Amino acid sequence: MLTLYSFGPGANSLKPMLALYEKGLPFTHRFLDPARFEQHEDWFKKINPRAQVPALDHDGRVITESTVICEYLEDAFPGQNALRPADPYEIAQMRIWTKWVDEYFCWCVSTIGWERMIGPFARSLSDAAFEEKVGRIPIPEQQVKWRSARKGFPREVLEEEMRKVHISIARLEARLTESPWLACDRYTLADICNFAIANGMERGFADVVNEKESPRVIDWIRRINERPAARAMFAKSQREKLEPAAREAAAGR
Ligand SMILES: N[C@@H](CCC(=O)N[C@@H](CS)C(=O)NCC(=O)O)C(=O)O
C-alpha cells in the first residue's frame, strides 16, 4: 500500500505525485495544509523527522526526498510504465537533469516564491505565534529561511536569485531546442522533476517564461500538462480542494 504525504501537485510534492499517476499506481493521498503548518506537527515528524513534504509510505516504510521517491518507484515497480530510460548513458543524462533541478533551479525559484508568498503570510502572524511555529521546525536552515522571508530577503539576494532563474530557463530552452524531452528522446523523470518547478512560471515569471524568450519551454510545459496522467492529477486535486470535508474524512481527521 502506498500513501503520499504532500502539499498537492506543485513544487517538490508534484514530482512523486505525477510519477505515481504516470505509472498508474493506486495510492492514498494525505494532504498537509501549509497554512496550518501541518508539516511541523509531531505526528508528521514521526513520518519525516525533517518536517517536510513529500514523503511516501510504502507498506509501512517511509521514503523521503522527492527525487529519491521518484527513483524508488522505478526500482520498486520496474515493469510499470517506466519513467527511467534503460540505457546507462541516458540514465546518467536523466540524473544530471534531476541533480540540477535539486541543486540549482529549484532554489532560485523557491527563494523568489518565499519572498512573494511566505513573506506576507509570515508577517500576518503575531511575533509570538510566528516564534511558536518556527520553534517547531527541526532544520536550522529552514528556521533561517522562515525568518528571512518574514523580514524580507535582501534586495541583492533576490537579484542574484532572479539572475539564476534567467540562466535556468535559458538552459532548459537550449536543451529543448535540440530534443523534445530533457534526458533523451522520451519523457523521463528528468522532465517530471523539472516540470515540478517550471509549471506555472508562465504566470509567476512571465518576463522570463514567455512565447518570445522561451517558446520551447512553454511548449514542453503544455505537452506535459496535456498528458492524461497530469490531467488526472490536477483534476483530482481540484476535486480535493472543493471537497475539504471529504478529504479530511479520508485522512481520518
Ligand atoms: N529536498 C527535499 C525538499 C523538500 C521541501 O523543500 N519541501 C517543502 C515543500 S516544496 C516543504 O516541506 N516546506 C515546508 C517547510 O519547510 O516548512 C525534497 O526534494 O523532497
The ligand as a Gaussian input file, in Angstrom:
#p B3LYP/6-31G(d) Opt

LIG

0 1
 N       14.918000      18.174000      -0.679000
 C       13.555000      17.990000      -0.294000
 C       12.927000      19.359000      -0.093000
 C       11.516000      19.278000       0.409000
 C       10.893000      20.648000       0.565000
 O       11.560000      21.687000       0.425000
 N        9.604000      20.641000       0.846000
 C        8.886000      21.872000       1.043000
 C        7.681000      21.927000       0.127000
 S        8.146000      22.002000      -1.582000
 C        8.359000      21.917000       2.472000
 O        8.014000      20.912000       3.048000
 N        8.283000      23.147000       3.007000
 C        7.700000      23.416000       4.289000
 C        8.686000      23.862000       5.302000
 O        9.886000      23.736000       5.063000
 O        8.245000      24.326000       6.348000
 C       12.803000      17.211000      -1.383000
 O       13.178000      17.319000      -2.544000
 O       11.843000      16.496000      -1.049000

